[in-house]
Amino acid sequence: MTRASLDKQPHEVASMFDDVAAKYDLTNDVISLGQARRWRKEVAKAVGARPAEKVLDLAAGTGTSSLPFAATGAYVVPCDFSLGMLREGKKRHAWLPLTAGDATKLPFRDGVFDAVTISFGLRNVQDTEGALRELYRVTKPGGRVVICEFSHPTWAPFRTVYEEYLMRALPPVARTVCSNPDAYVYLAESIQSWPDQPSLAGLLGKAGWSKVAWRNLTGGVVALHRGFKDA
């Protein structure tokens, strides 16, 4: 696995997620100290899916993140580039239309979705700006994007403690529940090298999204960014 600060090789990242698929959701709950479920609820609120709307859930993994959208009556398409994740998702949620796809070349027509969202996956894409443009392409005019991603705590003392946890405590914790703890070393590095909140907002604007805004969760450990495609 290449260092997260260098170019990400898609086949290596996909293979990493294939390896951790079986226990991915459990590991996330453990290493986030239970916050992962709260973050998913906040994403669902921000997306605001309505009955009969079409929602693309990119980097959906096993499909767990797609369930809140389906519960609203929306038609949700979980999409991921890890076949291992999709296979695990099919075992658990056979009724979901799980779809294999690359974020930089999505297998959908222009203007298909009312809402597009990606949680904790954008930083693993080799071409961030390309992915944001693709999300824009497949969104209907007047549609919206919601991005949930690890970010940078805004309070300096907390940021120091958080970064220590990422690099020192996270791998040993992951080792207790995950068969490939090295994957979580990569994930920790990818979080540290990820753009801060204003920088990501700038990338969204550059990709064409308007009315871009964000709000912090858990003191900035996670940030929700939202934007719109002009009608």
N, C-alpha and C positions, 0 to 999 in steps of 0.2 A: 504494500500500500504506500503510495506516495504521501509525502507530508501535505497536510491540508493547506499550507501556505503556497504550495505549488499548484500547477495545473492539475485538475482532477481528471483522472482517466475514467470515462463512463463504465467500461467493462469491469474495472477494479471496484468502483463504488457499488455497482449492481451486485457483484459477487459478494461483497461485504454484507449487504443487506440480505442476500440469499442465505448466508450463513447464520444470521441472527433471527430469521423470520419466525421460527417456532415460539421463541420467548420474547419477541420484540415488545409487545404490549405490556407484558409483565415487567420487563426490565425498565421500560419508560416510567411506569408507576413508581417503581422502587427508587430510581436515581433522581426523579423529580420530587421525591418526598410527598407523593400523592397529588402534586399540583397539576399533572398532565390532564386529569379529568376536568378540573376547573377550567383549564385553558381551552379544552375542546368545547365546553359550554359557552365560553365567551366568543369563540369562533362562530358557533351556530347563531348566537345573537347578532353578531356583526353581519353575517351573511344575510340573515333574515329571509330564508327561503320560504316560498309560499306554494300552496298546492298547484300542481301542473307546471311549475317552473322547471327548467332544465338547469342542473347544477353540475359543473365539472369539479371533482375533488381530485386534484393532481397530487402525486406522491402519497396516495391513499394507503399504501402498504397493504395490510390485511383487510382493509375496509372498515375498521373500527371508527375512523374519523367520519365516514360517510353516513353512519346510522342516524345521527341527529337530523340530517337533511331529509333522509327518507321518511323519518317520523313525521315531518311536516306535510307530507303528501307530494313533495317535489320528486321529480325524476332525477336521480343522482347517478352519475357515471364515475365510479372510482377508477383512477388511472395510475399506473406505476410502471417503472422500467425494470423492477426486480421480479423476475418470474417466480422466484422462491416465495416472495411476499404474496404474490397473487395466488399461488397454489395454496398457501396456508389460509388465505382469505376465503378461497372457494370451499375449503373444508368447513369453515365456520359460518359463512354467509352465502350459501349456494345460489340464493335468489338475486344477489347483487350482480349487475352487469360489469364485472371486473374486466378491465381493458389494459392491455400492454401498450405502453407508449413512451416516447422520449419527449421530455419537456421542451426541447429545442426544435422538435419536428412533430407536432401533435397530429394524430390520425383522425382529425375532424375537419369538417368544412368551415368556411368563414361564417362568423355570426350565428353560431348554433346555440350558445348558452346564455341564459339570463344572468347567471352568476358563475364566477370561477374562483377557486380558492386553493391554496396550497399551505399546508402546515408542516413546519420543520423539514422541508425538503428543498427549498430554493437554494440554500447554501451548499447543497450537494450537487447542484447542476454545474456543468463545466462552463456554460455561457449564460450568466445571469441575465444579461440584457436581452439575449436571444429568447430566453424563456418568457420574459415579461412581454416581449413583442408577440410571441405565439399566443399567450393568454389573451392579449388584446385582440388578436386576429380572430379567435374563435368565439369571442363575446359579441352578443347582439348590441347594436347601438342603444344607448341608455342603460346598458348592463353594468355590472360592478365586479370588482376584484377584492378579495380579502386575503392578505398574507399574514400568517402567524409564524413567527420565526424567533429563535433565540437572538438576543440582542445584547445591549451593554447597560448594566445598572447605572442609574444616574447619580447615586450617592457614593462618593469616592470610598469611604470606609467599607461599605457593603460590597462595592465592586472588588476590592482587594480580597475580602473573605471569599467571595463567590469564585474568583479566578483560582484561588488556592484549592477550593473544593473541586473545581473542574479538573485540574491537573494532578492533584495528589489523592483525593478521596474517591473520585468517580471511577477510575479503573478498578480499584479493589472492591468497591461496592458492586460494580457490574460483574466482576468475576464470580460473585456468589450466586448469581442468577442467570448468567449468560455464558454460552460455550465459547464465545469469541470476544474476550474483553479488549483485545487490541482494537477492535472496531470502535470501541468507546473512547480510546485514546485519540483516534482519528476524529471522532465527533467533537471531543473537547477542543482539539486544535482548530477545527473548522468553525467553532463558535467564537473563539478568540480572534480569528482572522477575518470575521464577517464584518461588513460595513455597519456603522452605527445608524441610529434611527433617521436622522436627517439625510444621510447619504443614500439610504435605501429609498427614501421618499423622492430624492432627486432622480434615481434610476427609473422609478415608476413614471415620473413626469417625462423623462427622456423617451420612454417607450410609448408615450401617447396618452397615458392615463391623466385625467383631470380631477380637480377637487381632491387631491391626495392629502390624506391626514393620517395620523397615527396616535395610538395611546399605549401607555406602558402597562404591563401586568407584572405583578410580583416585583415591583421596584425597578423594572426595566430588564429583568432576566429574560423576559419575553416581550415582544412588541407586536401589536396588531396594526397593520397598514391597510388602508382602504382607498380605492380610487374608482372612477367612473369612466365609461366610454361615452363620449358625447353623442347625443342622438342625431 
